[in-house]
Amino acid sequence: MIYIRYDISYIRSEYIQTFGTRSISMYDSIIIGTGPAGLSAALNLKTYKKDFIWFGSKNLSDKVQKAEKIANYPGFPLISGQELFERFDAHRRAAGIDITEKTVTNIMPAGDGFMVLADNEVYEARSLILCMGVMSAKQLDREDELLGKRLSYCATCDGMFYKDKRIAVICNDKKYEHEVKYLADIAAEVLYFPTFNDSEIELPNVKISRDMPVALTGDSFVEGITLRSGRTESVDGVFCLRNAIAPSKLMPQLEVENGHIVVDRAQQTNVAGCFAAGDCTGRPYQYTKAVGEGNVAAHSCIQYLSKSEK
């Protein structure tokens, strides 16, 4: 069997062969991330009546909700994270903005716009605003080297290649456990490594372990994992189901420095039409900074769209 990375270039070529000159609906913009930066960007695009889709969680930001007290948000002295979330969400609902709860796993510049792969579906837009925060999960040793070589971030994209195989699944968010169940329906055996304590997976072919993987093994493709204890397990493939993917993995064309997306004062990245805001652009990791950058990114995006229409 040949194992491939299910990337956007492949999807697009298949789409064009199937549907000829018909095109996928083109949005003005795609926003990725529902923290304060993403909300700020979405509100501004809505004000200017832009056609956009917003990917993320309807809980907006776990980081905001879990904050005990926030002391430096103008106008709201010592507001709790839960209260700020409720105000954010009320503003979103009042503006009539929907959130699409799908996980983005790949982005590719395509002609005068971008193609985004989310839960095995392709979306296209003329511009892009990245507001996905920072990746807190530590990468596996050799993850960069072996990505796409029996290492995947998308269960629904690549799960079909592992029918009756033995796989490892690392998951750092309970909301992705439906993908673990999906993989368990396909694979013969799943070595499951949740980073949380309240897993609801109880399946005969799923073995849950707290001995977390720290490295991948194999020469030209993944052949196994090394665990924290030093023990190794042979597997046919590995899935990392995380609530954040490093920007350089989502879109390799992006200029990244010390894990942060490089932007100018207009929040423009090195890729034309792609803007970034919030924690993903660097410190300080503060809500007020994120909101301001989201505002700037949206206005820069609007200006970019206006110029491209001429």
N, C-alpha and C positions, 0 to 999 in steps of 0.2 A: 504494500500500500504506500502511496505517495502522500506525505503530510505537507499541507501548504498553509500559508497564512491567508485567511479570508480577507483580502484587502479591497479597498474601494476601487482601485483600477480594474480589478477582475470583475467586480459587480457591475461597473459601468459598461465594460465591453460586452458582458452578457446581456445587459439591459438593452443596449443599442442593437445587438444582433436580434433580439427578440421583438422589439417594438419599433425598429427602424428609426425614423426621424422624430418620433414622439418623445417629449421630454418630461422629466419629473417636474412637478410644480416648483417654481423658483420663488423663494422668499427674498424680501429685501435684505433680511439679516437673520442670523441664527445666534442666539445667546446661549452659552453653556455655563451653568452654575447659578444657583439660586440663593447665594448669600447676599449681603448688603450691596456689593458691587453689581451683581446681576439684577437685583431689584431696582436699583437706581437706573441702570441702563434700560431696563424694560419699561419703566415709567416714562422715561424720556422718549423712547421710540414710539410708545403709544401716543404721547402728546402730539408727536409729529406725524401720526397716522401712518406709520410704516407697517408693512406686512412682515411679521417675524414669528418665529417659533422659539420657545424658551425651554431648554432641557434642564431638568434638575429634580428636586424633591419638593413636594407640596408642604413639607415641614420647613421649607426654606433652608435654614442652617442649624444643624445640631449644635454647633459652636455657640451660636447666639442663645438658643433655648437653654443650654446648660449653664450659662454664665449666672453666677449668684447675684452679683451687682455690677452695674456699669456706671461709672462715675464721670466719664468724659464725653458723653453724647449730648451735644448742645440742646438745651430746652428740656431735657429729661434727667435732672440730677438724681443719682442713685436709683435708677430704674432697674428692675430685674430683667434678666435675659428673656424670661417667659413673657413679661409685659411688653418688651420691645418687639419680640416675635409677633405677638398679637396685634400690635399697631402696624407692623410691616405687612402682615397678612391682610388686615382690614383695608389697608391702602391698596394692596394688590387687587383685592376683590372689588373694591369701589371703582377701580380703573377698568375692571372687566378684562383682566389679563389672566390667561390660562397657563398652566405649567404642564409640560409633557414629561411624564415620569418614565424616561427611558435612559439607559446608560450609553453614553457616547464612547465608542472604542477606537475610532479612527477618523481622521480628517485629512482631506487631500485637496490642495489647490487644483481647480479644474477650469481652464479657460479664463473667463472673466469673473469667476466666483469660486465656490467651495462645495465639495461634497462631504457630507457627514454621515457616518455609519452609526446608527443607534438601534440596539436590539435587532440587528439583522435587517434593518430597513434603511434606505438611502434617502437623504434629504439634501436639497441644493439651495444655496443662497448666494447673493451677490456680495455679501460681506459677513464678517464673523466677529463676535465679541466674546472673548474668553474670560470667564470670571470664576474659575473652578477651585480657587483656594490653593492650598499647598498640600502636597502628598505627605501624610504623616507615617504611612506604613513603610517599614524598611524593606528595601528590595533584597531579593535573593542574590547571593553571589553567582555571577555569570548570567544574570537575567537579561542584561542588555545584549549579550553575545548570542543567546539562544532564543530570543523572542521570535516567534514564527516558525521555530524548528521543534515542534511538538510542545511548545509553551504558548498558551493563549490567554487572552483577557476576556474572551467572549464565549460563553457556553453555547448559546444558540447558533453562533456562527460556525464553530468548529467541533461541537459535540458529536456530530454525525460521523466524524472520522474515527471515533473510538468505540464503535460497536463491539461488545464482547471483549473489551480491553481492560487493563488494570491502570487506573489513573489516580493522580493525587489532586486534591482541590483545597486551595487555601482561600478562606473567606473572612473578611474583616467587618462585615456588616450583615446583620440578621436578615435584612430585607432582600438579600440575594439567595436565601436558602431555597427559593423556588427553582433557581437555576441548578442548585446542587441536586435537587430531586429530579430535574430534567436529565442531568448527566447520569444519575443512578439508574434511570430507566433504560439508558443506552449501554453503559459500561457493565462489564462483568463484576468488577470490584472497584470501590471508591475508597481511597484513604483520605479521610476528611479532617482538615485542620482548621476549626473555627477559632478566631482570636477572642471570642466572647464566650460567656459561661452558660447562656440560656438557649442553646441550640435545641430546635424542635425536630431535628432529623432522627427518625427511628426506622431504619430500613435494614433488611437482612444483609444486603451487600455493601453497606456503608459502615466503615470502621472509623470511629471518632478517636482522635489522638490529640493530646496536649503537648506532645514532643514536637515542637514546631520545626518545619524545614528552615534551613539557613543557607543552603546552596543547591545548585543543580549539578548533575554529573552527566557526562557524555562528551563525545568528540564533536561530531558535526550536527548532532541533534540530541535532545534530552533522552537520557536512558535511565535516570534515577534521581533521587533526592538524598541529600545529607541532612540528618536531623540534629537538633540542638545537642542531643545526647552523644552524638558522634556515630550513631547507627545509620546505615544506608538502606534505602528501599528501592528496588527496581520497579519502574513504572513505564508505561507506554506513552504517557503524556501528562502534562501539568496544567492546571487552570488556576489563575490568580484572579479571584473575584473581589475587587476592591472598590470602595466608594470614591476613589480618585486615582487617576492615571497620570503619570508624569507627562508634562507638556511635550517633552522630546519624543515620547512614545506615541502620543496622539497625533502629532504633526512633526515629523522629523525635520521639516524645512525651517522650523522656528529657531531663532537664535536664543539660546538659553545660557544663563551664567549663574553658577552656584545653585542650580535648581530653580531659578526664577526666570520668567520670560522678560527679555530685554525690550523696553519700550522707550519712546521719546516723550516729550511733554504733552503731546496730543494722544498719548496711549497707543500710538501706532507701533506695531511690531515691524520686524524686517520683511514681513510678507505683506504686500499691498492689499488693502481691504480687510486686514486682520488686526483687530485691536484687543488689548488685554487690560484688565483692571482688577484691583483688590490684592489679596495676599499672594496671588500667583506672580505678581510683578516685584515682590520683595517687601522687606520691612519698611516701616513698622506694621505689624499685623494688628491693625486697629479698625474698628467699624467706621469711624468718621473718615479715615483715609480711603477706605474701600468705597464708601458712598460717593465721595468726591471724584475718585478715579472713574467710577461707573458713569457718572454724569459726563465727564470729559470724553470718555470713550464713546458714549452714545452720540454726543454732538459732533465728534470727529467722524464717526460713522455716517451720520446724516449728511455732513459736508461731502464726504467721499461719494456717497450715493448720488448726491446732487450733481457733482462734477461728471460722474460716469454716465449720467442721463443725457448730457449735452453732446 
